[in-house]
Amino acid sequence: MEIFSVRFSLPSPSLFQFPPRNEPQTLQPISITPSLYLKALDVTIPITASCVYAATVQALNAYNLSNGSKPWRISKTKSWFYLVVLHNILLATYSTWTFIGMFGALTRTVQSPAGPTGLVGLVDSLCKIHGTAGLGNGIAYRPTTSQRVYDPPLKNDRSPNPADRGRLWNEGLSFYGWIFYGSKIYEFLDTVIILTKGKKGSILQVYHHIGALMCTWAGIRYMSSPIWIPTFVNSGIHSLMYTYYTLTAFGIPIPGNLKKSLTIIQIIQLVFSDLLAAIYLFVSYTVPIEIGDPGTSSPIALPMRLADPKYSQPTLQCSMQNVSCIDTSGQAFAAWMSVLYLTPLIWLFSRFYTQSYRKEVSGRVKERDGKRGSGREGNRHGML
C-alpha cells in the first residue's frame, strides 16, 4: 500500500481565473440568517466601504492640514474620551472572544502530526475545511458515475452540507470568520480617532484597513482554507493591542518597551500569515479512496448478475489519490490576494517600526543633552 505523502507542486492553471468562475454559494452557519449572511458578502459592500473610507480620510487629512493640525474640539471632551475607551474595550473583548472561539474550533478539528495519519492528517485537516473528520473523509469513488465525489455528497449547488461536523468551516470558521469580516469595517473608526486628534491618516493605516477588509471578504466569500489564519492569529494580536490602548488611556503605567514589542509581534504575525498563505497554493497530498474491483468493473449481463451473488454488491478496494490543498479558482484568488497584500504591508510596518525607533532614540538623546545644559529641548513623540 502506498504511504501517505505531502508534496509541493505548482498550482493547476485552472486555479488562475479572474474573476473566479463556477464557484459554489458561500455556505452559511446555521446560527446566522442565510439571507443576511450572503447579502453581507456581496462584493459591492467591501468595495463601497473602502472607497468611502479612503475618500473620507483624504478629505479630513486636507481639513487637518488647513487647520494647522490642531485637535478637534470634540476630542478634548470627556464624552469623547469615554467613547474612545469604550471602542477599545469593545474591540479588545471581541478580539479575545474570537481568538478563544477559533482556538476551540482548531482544537476540535486539526489533527496532530503525531497521530496515526501523521503529517498528512494535519495537512488534510487544515486544507479541507468542509465535511466530516478523518483523512480523506469526503472523497470517495462512485462506480456508477466513474467520478470521485465528496462523501457525504455535495448538494445540487455543489456546496457542502451545513450539518457536517468535524471540519473547520462548520466547527466555527464560518461563524467567527463572517463576524471578523464585519469587524474590519468597524475598525475604520481607528483612523477617525486619529484624525480627531489633528493627526494625519497615513498610507499605512489606509492600506492596512482596506487590504484587511478585502482579503477577509475574499476568504469568507470563497471559503478559502487560509482564512483561518487572520481570523485566529490577528484576533489574538488585536486582543493585546486594544487592551494596551485601553490601559494607556486610563494612565495605567505600562513598560516602555511594550509598544515596541507589540509592533514586532505584529510584523512576525504578518510574515507568518504571508508565508503560510503562499504555502497553501503549492501543497498537495495523498488520501485513501475506494474504487471498484478491476475484476468486476467491466459490464456484466443482467442474468449473470442475478444468478451469481458475488455481483450483487460492488467489490471495493483502497487506492491512493493525490489532491491539491486548494480546490477552486476562488480559493486560489483569496490566497493570492492575501499574499499580494501582506508582502508590501510587511515592508510598510517594518519601515514604520524603524522610523519610530529612530525618533525614539533621537528624542532620548535630545532629552539627555537638554538635561546637561545644551540648551535644546527634549522631544516627545506620541503613539501613531
Secondary structure, 3 states (H helix, E strand, C coil): CCCCCEEECCCCHHHCCCCCCCCCCCCCCCCCCHHHHHHHCCCHHHHHHHHHHHHHHHHHHHHHHHCCCCCCHHHHCHHHHHHHHHHHHHHHHHHHHHHHHHHHHHHHHCCCCCCCCHHHHHHHHHHCCCCECCCCCCCEEECCCCEEECCCCCCCCCCCCCCCCECCHHHHHHHHHHHHHHHHHHCCHHHHHHHHCCCCCCHHHHHHHHHHHHHHHHHHHCCCHHHHHHHHHHHHHHHHHHHHHHHHHCCCCCCCCHHHHHHHHHHHHHHHHHHHHHHHCCEEEEEEEEEECHHHCCCCCHHHHHHCHHHCCCCEEEEEEEEECCCCHHHHHHHHHHHHHHHHHHHHHHHHHHHHHHHHHHHHHHHHHHHCCCCCCCCCCCCC
